[in-house]
Amino acid sequence: MALTKITPTPARVQWDRRLARPSIVRVAGRQLTVTGLEAMRDETAAYPAERGPRITYLVETDAGLASLVFDGRRRRWFVDALDEAA
């Protein structure tokens, strides 16, 4: 399964506090249920303050892998890569 980069698409993310990870991702009229967290990359220290921090989550969903990005400056979620099968 390979991730395919896409144009960053705004997403609505529901957070599971108990598991400390996203639980549901709504993007482009679809709902993806997160089944696992593969990796997390915290880039908050790597970005200049004017560009804002980013945190990237690689999540396993019911439709395959997805890459979620949280843009801290705009306080928005984006999907920037999806599994070819999704």
C-alpha positions as CSV (number, residue, x, y, z in Angstrom):
1,M,0.0,0.0,0.0
2,A,1.5,3.3,-1.1
3,L,0.5,6.8,-0.2
4,T,-0.3,9.1,-3.1
5,K,0.3,12.8,-2.5
6,I,-2.8,14.9,-3.3
7,T,-3.5,18.6,-3.1
8,P,-4.0,19.4,0.6
9,T,-7.7,19.1,1.1
10,P,-9.5,20.6,4.2
11,A,-10.8,17.9,6.6
12,R,-12.9,17.8,9.7
13,V,-11.3,15.6,12.4
14,Q,-12.9,14.1,15.4
15,W,-10.4,13.5,18.2
16,D,-10.4,10.6,20.6
17,R,-9.1,11.9,24.0
18,R,-8.8,8.5,25.5
19,L,-6.5,7.2,22.8
20,A,-4.9,10.6,22.1
21,R,-5.4,10.3,18.3
22,P,-7.9,11.2,15.6
23,S,-10.9,8.8,15.4
24,I,-12.9,10.0,12.5
25,V,-11.8,12.0,9.4
26,R,-14.4,13.7,7.1
27,V,-12.9,14.8,3.8
28,A,-14.5,15.5,0.4
29,G,-17.9,14.1,1.4
30,R,-16.4,10.9,2.8
31,Q,-16.0,9.6,6.3
32,L,-13.0,7.6,7.2
33,T,-12.8,5.8,10.6
34,V,-9.3,5.7,12.0
35,T,-8.3,2.3,13.2
36,G,-4.7,3.0,14.2
37,L,-1.9,5.5,14.4
38,E,1.2,4.5,12.4
39,A,3.4,7.5,13.1
40,M,3.4,11.2,14.3
41,R,5.8,13.9,13.3
42,D,5.9,17.0,15.3
43,E,7.5,19.8,13.3
44,T,6.6,22.7,15.6
45,A,10.2,23.5,16.3
46,A,11.3,23.3,12.7
47,Y,9.1,26.1,11.3
48,P,9.6,29.8,11.7
49,A,6.8,31.4,13.9
50,E,5.3,33.3,10.9
51,R,4.7,30.0,9.0
52,G,3.3,28.2,12.0
53,P,3.8,24.8,13.4
54,R,2.7,21.6,11.7
55,I,2.0,18.1,13.1
56,T,1.7,15.2,10.7
57,Y,-0.2,12.0,11.6
58,L,0.1,8.9,9.5
59,V,-3.1,7.0,10.3
60,E,-4.6,3.7,9.3
61,T,-8.2,4.0,8.3
62,D,-10.9,1.6,7.3
63,A,-10.0,2.5,3.6
64,G,-6.2,2.4,3.9
65,L,-3.5,4.8,5.0
66,A,-3.9,8.6,5.1
67,S,-1.6,11.5,6.0
68,L,-3.3,14.1,8.2
69,V,-1.7,17.5,8.8
70,F,-2.6,19.9,11.5
71,D,-1.7,23.5,10.6
72,G,-1.2,25.2,14.0
73,R,-1.2,28.8,12.7
74,R,-4.6,28.4,10.9
75,R,-5.8,25.8,13.4
76,R,-7.0,23.6,10.5
77,W,-6.7,20.0,9.5
78,F,-5.8,18.8,6.0
79,V,-5.4,15.5,4.2
80,D,-2.3,15.6,2.0
81,A,-1.8,11.9,1.0
82,L,-4.1,8.9,0.7
83,D,-3.6,5.2,0.0
84,E,-4.3,4.4,-3.7
85,A,-7.0,2.0,-2.5
86,A,-8.8,4.7,-0.5
